[in-house]
Amino acid sequence: MTQLDARPRAGETARGSAPADGGVREKGLGGNSVGLMGSAVLGISTVAPVYCLTSTLGSTAGEVGVQMPAVFLAGFLPMLLVAFAYRELNKAVPDCGTSFTWTVKAFGPRLGWMCGWGLVIATIIVLSNLAGVATSYFWLLAGELSGSDAVASLDDSKPVHILTCLLLIAVATAISYRGMTATKGLQYTLVALQLVVLAVFVAMAVQKAGSGDFAATSTDFSWSWLNPFAVRSFAAFTAGLSLSIFMFWGWDTCLTANEETTGAEKTPGRAALIAMVVLVGSYLATGIAAQMAVGTGGSGLGLANPDTSDNVFAALAGPVMGPGLGILLFVAVLASAAASLQTTFIPVARTVLAMAAYEALPASYAKVHPKFRTPGRATVVAGVATGVFYTVMTLVSEHVLVDTIYALGLMICFYYALTAFACAWYFRAELTRSVRDLVFKGLFPVVGGILLTAVFGKTLYDMWDPAYGSGSSVLGVGSVFVIGVGLLLLGVVLMEAMRRRAPAFFRGEVLTKETPAFVVDD
């Protein structure tokens, strides 16, 4: 593809360099560190498929019953459409700031800054949650291996839980600090482990379902499970869809590592699509196999049993895989959470790096480690922020921590939808050039953005109810709503503070809005 080169001249530094076309700047990251497969693995790892499945299979089944596979497909659709937007934008502007950079170039500094804030705060929230889950499974696995309930119960001690959690965060931060090569090697192993264990679980669940004497709730597969219109109510469908969208979040890590990827213009977008296909295939296979084996009922081994729905694999590991192989599911969940904890530092650190490089955040965050060529300070600050956030929330109120996690969906829909609309607007002059441009740069992103905006609005409405989340409220308003909207408003406050400190970015003098003038793709 021949196109207008939006990258700076070689040797230019992040701050103080002469602006390249549109103001896009070199950050000093280690280029050509990751290939197509490595990039796809990073995307899958960040999503954490085994962790997502064990924590949401039960909840989704409780909302939509046997239509769970259909809801997985429905959640996949807007994510796929947005992935096309990311791919097209990355071809034009392969910048590690991704959503932040692209939204600035489409809509201007303020919307772009808020889009970047949405990504950063969502990542900090999920990092703290992943660290907590990894800690719990660490002690659960230790108890299983030692055969000691006393060891497993150590997780119930807040000091032990918090100290273990902080240690895991520190290790994950250190690995991310050392660069993409160290990250890639570890992730190949952890992602392969997750996918192999899921494949074994699926095979054994289908075999048990077909035996006829496994569980009274076992059922035969039906193609009707893939029909989203069979969900009993619209409210149930939207609740399930919200859970499904969360299960796909994180694939965009492929794009935030674009400046460190071989073939920065095309490889990350292709890797994101590969990751999405692997994820939806894993989710469908596991969901269908689990439904066949135990059904979606609310008692016994049923997926919707409230006593086990928040950790399905812990309940099904032994019955489906036996005591020997069952422990592999515990290992896989721990590996999934730990792997995602480590790779989730990639998007937040590189978004902060980009925002600082374009003077939207303090200059100190734009520093790149001279040896590892990573955003060292941004990575460390993200690790510290995660540790502090989790510790404070755990000590103050676990209800607040739970509600903060529920508010995560709001942030995800916010910055994904903005990025999707930014794609259509950025390429608006090209949409009549060809059918391909109209579909991939206009139609798909707009439809994806509209779907996510609808989920954003419905989630916002539901959050107003104090019954949403932990059931707590502030002045009669659901605490999830207060937290979600409060975090977005905090971003507005911080943005105004930065505008006073560094006005050049907010005047559009650093990273400029533009309509591209590309010529025809090869």
N, C-alpha and C positions, 0 to 999 in steps of 0.2 A: 504494500500500500504506500503510495506517495502522499505525503501530507505536510502541512505546515509544521515545522519542528518547534514545539513549545518548550523545549528544554534549554537550559542555559549553556553557555560555552564551557568547555572543560576548564577546570581550575578555579571556577568561581566558588565562593564560599556562601554559606547560608545567609548570614546577615551582612549587609553592606555591599553585596555584590550588585553589579549592574543588572537591572531587571531584564530577563529574557522576554520573549514574546508573551504578552499577557501577564508578565510578572512572575512566572513559574521559576523556582530556584532549585539549584542542586543542594542536597542536604548533607552529602558526605557519607552516606550509608554504603555498606559493602555490596557492590553490584555483582550480578551473576553468581550469587550464592545458592540459589534455589532453582531447580528445573520444574518442568510441568508436574511430574509425580510428587515431588517434594511439596510444591505449592498446594496441590489437591489434598495431600495428607495433612498439611497445616489447617486447611479449612475444615476437614472432617474432625480433626482433633479438637478444635475450638468448640465445635458444636457438642461434642461429648455424647455420641449416640447411646451408649449403654447407660450412662447416668440419666439422660433424658427419658429413655424408655422406662427405667425402673421407677422414676419419680412421677411420670405422667400417664403411663398406660392405664392405671387404675382410675385416676381422676377423669380421663377422657372417656373410658368405658362407662363410668358413672353418669356422665352427662349425655352420651349419645348411644350407649348400648352397643349392639353389634355393628352399628354404622361407623365404628371407630376407624377402620381402614379408609372409608370414604372421606372422613374428616381429615385424615392425614393427607390425602390427595388434595383436598380443598385448601389446606394450609400450604401445601407445596406450590400451588398455582401462583399466588401473589409473590412468593419468594422467587420463583422461576422468572416471572415477568420483570421483577426488580433486578434480578441477576443480569438480564439482558441490558438493562440500563447501565449497570456497573461496567459491563463489558464494553459497551460503546463509548462511554465516557473515558474509560481507561485507555482505549485506543488513541483517543485524542489528547488526553492529558494524563500520562502515567505518573501520578504524583502520590506519595504515601499519605497525603492528607485526605485522599479519597472524598468522602461525603462532604467534608468541610471545604476542601479546595474547589470541588465541582459546583457546590451550591453557591459559593462566593462568586464564581465566574458566571453563573447563570442569573442569580438573583441579587447579588451584592453582599457587602460585608456583614450586615446585621443578621440576616437569615442564615448566612453561611456560618457565622460564629455560633449561633444557637444550634445549628445542625451538628457542628463539632462537639458542642457541649452535651447534646443528647447522647452521642456515641460514647463520650468519655464517662459520663455519670452512669450510663447503663452498664458499661464494662466494669466500673468499680463495684457496683452492686453485685453483679454476677460473680466477680472474682471473690468477694467475701463469702458468697453462698457456696461456691465451689470449694473454697478452703474448708468451710465448715463440714461439708459432705465428705470430703476426702479424709478429714480428721475422724469423723464418726466411723467410716468404713475401715480406717486404719486400725482402730481399737477393736472393731467387730471382727476383722480378719485375724488380729492377734489373739483374740479370745478363741476363735475357731481353731486356729493352728495349735494353740497351747492346751486346748480343752478346758480352759479355765473361765468360769463366769466372772470371777473377780477381775481378771484382766480386761474382759469386754466391758465391765461396768466402770472402768476408769474414765470412759468418755462421759459418764454422768457427773464427774467432778469438774466444775467450771474452771478452776485453775489449771488442771491437767488438759482439759479440752482447749482452752485458750492458748496455752503454751505450745501444745502440739500444732495447733492451727498456725500460730505465728512462725513456727519452725518450717512448716510446709511452704508458707508464703515466701519466707526468706530463701529457701532452696529454689523455688520456682523463679523468683526474681534474679537470683544469681545465674541460673541457666540462661534466662532470656538476656541478661546483661552481656553474656559471652558471645552472643551473635547467632545468626541464622544457621550456621553449620552445626553448632552444638545442639541447637533446637531440633534441627531436621533429623539427626541421627537417633535421638531419643524417641521422637515422634513416630518414626517408622515402626519401631518395636511396639509401642503402646497402642497405636491404631490397628496394627495387624492382630495383636492380642484380642482387642475388642471385637473385630469382625469375625475372627475364627470362633471365639466363644459364642457369639450370637448365632453363627451358622450351626454350631453343635446343638445349641438350645432349640433352634427352629426344627432341626431334623428330629431331635428326640421328642419334642412336643407333638409334632405331627404323628410320629410313630406311636406315642402313648394314646393320642386321640383315636387313632385307628384300631387300637387293640380292643376297644369296647369294654374294658374293665378297669379303666384308670380312674375316672371321676364321673359321678352321676350327671354332672353338668356338661360333659364333653359333647361336642356337636359337629356335624359335618359342615364343610365349607359351602357357602352360598354366594353366588355372584351378586346377590342383593346387598351384601355387605359393602359393596363399592358404590352404592347409590346414595348420594348426599341428600336427595330429596325425600328419603325415607326416614330422616331424623324426625322425632316426634314433635318438635316445636322449634321455632326460629330462635328462641332464647337458648335452648339447649345447643342448637347448632353453633351460635356465636360463641358460647362458652367453650365448646369443644374446639372451635376454630382458633380462639385465642391461645389455648394450650398448644395446638398444633403449630402455630406460628412461632411460639417460643422454642419448640423443638428443632426448628430449622435455623434459629438465629446463630450467627457466628461464622457462616461460610465466607463472609466478606473479608476475613483475615487474609485470604488469598490475594485480595486487591491491595490491602494496606502494606503488604510485603512486596509491592510491585517494583519499587526502585532497587530491590535486592534480588530480583528474579531475572533469569535469562529470558530475553525477548519480552521486555517490560510492557510493550504495547499490546501483545496478544496472549501471552502465556497465562497471566493471572486470570483473565476472563474465561479462558478455556478450563483452567483448573477449578474455578468456581462452579462451572456447569457440571464437571465430572463429580465434584464433591456432592452437589445437590442430587445427582442421579444415584450415587452410592447411598446417600442418606435416605432418600425416599424408598429405595429398594429394601434397605435394612428395616425401616419402620414398618412397611407393608408386610414383609415376610414375618417379622416378629409378632406384630399385632394379630395377623391372621392365625399363626401357629398357636399363640396363647389363647385366642378365642376358641379354637378347635379343641384345645386340651382341657380348659377349665371353664369356658363360658364367661359371660359378663355379669353374672349375678352378684348379689350383695352378701352372700354367705359362703362359708367354707373357703375353697380355693378360688371362688369367683373373683374376677379382676376388680369388681366394684366393691368388694368387702371393705368397709371403712376402716377395719383394723389393720389391713395390709395394703390398701390402695396407694399409700404414699411411698411404698418400697416393695413393689411387686416381686422383684427377683429374689428378695430375701425369703418370701413365702413360697416361691415356686422352685427355687434352686434344688432343694432336696427331693421333693416329689417328682419333678420332671427329670432331673439329671442324676439323682442318686447322691448319697453322701460323699462319694469319692469325687465325681466330676462336679458336683454342685458347688464345691468351694471355688471352682473356677469363675463362677458368676460373681462371687464376692471380690475376687481378684480383679475381674474385668471392670466392675463398678469403681473400685479404688483407682485402677489404672485410668479409667475414663475421666474421673474427676480430677486426678492429679495431672493428666496430660492437658486437659482443658485449662486448668489453673495456670499452667506454664505458658501455653500458646496464647491465652487471652491477654497476656501482657503485650503482645505484638501490636494489636490495633490501637490500644490506648496510648502506648508510648510513642508510636509513630504519628498518631493524630496530634498529640501534644507537641511533638517535635515540629510538625508542619505548621501548626498554629503559631509557635514561637518563631520559626523561620520567616513567617510572613508578618511578624510583629503584632500578632493578635494575642499573644501571651508574652510574659517576660522573657528577655533574651537568654537567660540562663538555661532555659529548657531546650534551647536549640543546639546545645553542645553535643557533639558526637565523640564517642571514645576513640582516641587515635589508633589503638591497636585492634579492637574488636569491631570498630566501625558500626556501633549501635548507639541509639539514643540513651546513653548511660544514665544521665541525670533524670530524664523523664521516666525511665524504667524504675529506678530506685524510688522516686517520688510516688509512682503508682503503687509500688509494693508497700511503702510506708502508709499511704492513704488507705489501702485495703486493710492492712493490719489494724490501724487505728479505728477505722469504721466498724470492723467486725467486733473488735474488743469492746468499744463503747456501746454498741447496740446490744451485745450479749449481756453486758453488765447492767445496763439501764433497763432494758425491757425486751424480752424475746418476742413479744407481740409486735413491737415496732420493727424488729428485724424481719419478721414474717411479712408484715405489710409492705415493707420496702421492696421485698422480692416480688410481691404481687404488683407493685407499681412499675416493675421492670418492663412489662409489656407495652406500657404507654410510651416509654422512651424508644423502644425498638420500632414501633409503628411510626413514631414522630420522625426519626432521622432517615429511616428507609423510604417513607413516603416523600419526604422533601427531596431526597436524592433522585427518586424516580421522576418527579415533576421537573427537577433541574435538568434531567437528560432531555426531555421533550422541548424545554424552552431553550436550552443551549444549542440544540441542533435545529431550531425552528426554521432556519433558512434553507435547510437541506431536505425537509420532509417531503417536498414535491419533486425531488430529483429522481427518485426511483421507488418502486414498490418496497424493496428491501429497507430503504431508509425510513419510509413511512411506517412500516411495521415494527422494526427493531429499535428505532430511535424515537418514535412517536407513540404508536398505538399500544405496544406492549408496556412501556414504562407508564403511560397514563392510566391504563387499566389497572396495573399493579398498584400505582399510587392511590387510585380511587378506592380499591379494595382495602388497602391498609388504612386509609383515612377513615373509612367506614368502621373498621375494627377499633381504631383510635377513639372515634366518637362514641361507639357503643360501650367500650371499656370505661371511658370517662363517665358516662351516664351510670353504669353499674357501680362504679367506685363511690358514688355519692351515698349509696346505701351503707350504713354502718355494718350490715351483715356481711359485706364483702371482705374477704381476707380473714383477719383474726377476730373480727366482730367488735373491735374497739372504735371509738368515735371521738371527735373533737367538736364540741358545741353542736352536737347532733349530726355532724357530717362525718362520713366514713373516713377513718384515718388513712386508708389507702389513697383516697382522693386528695387529702391534705398533703400527704407525702409526695405523691406524683406531681401534682400541680405546684407544690412548694419547691420541688427540685428544679422544675422548669423556670419558675420565677427567680430562684436563686441564680440561675444562669443569666437571666436578664440583668440582675443587679451586678454580677461580676462583669458582664459585658460593658455596662455603663462605666464601671470603674476602669476597665481597660481602655475604653474610649477616651477618657480624660488623661490617662497616662501615655497612650500611644495613639494619637489621633490620625496619623497618616494611613494606617490600615483602614480605619473606618471612613476615611474620605475617599477610599478607592484608589489610593496612589501606589499601593504595594502590589496587591493582587487584583487585577482589573477584570471587570465584566467584559465579555466579548462574544461575538458570533463568529464561529470558525469559518474558515474559507478553504476547506479541504477539497481535493480533487478526487476523482473516482478511485475506489478500491481496486486492487488487482483482482 
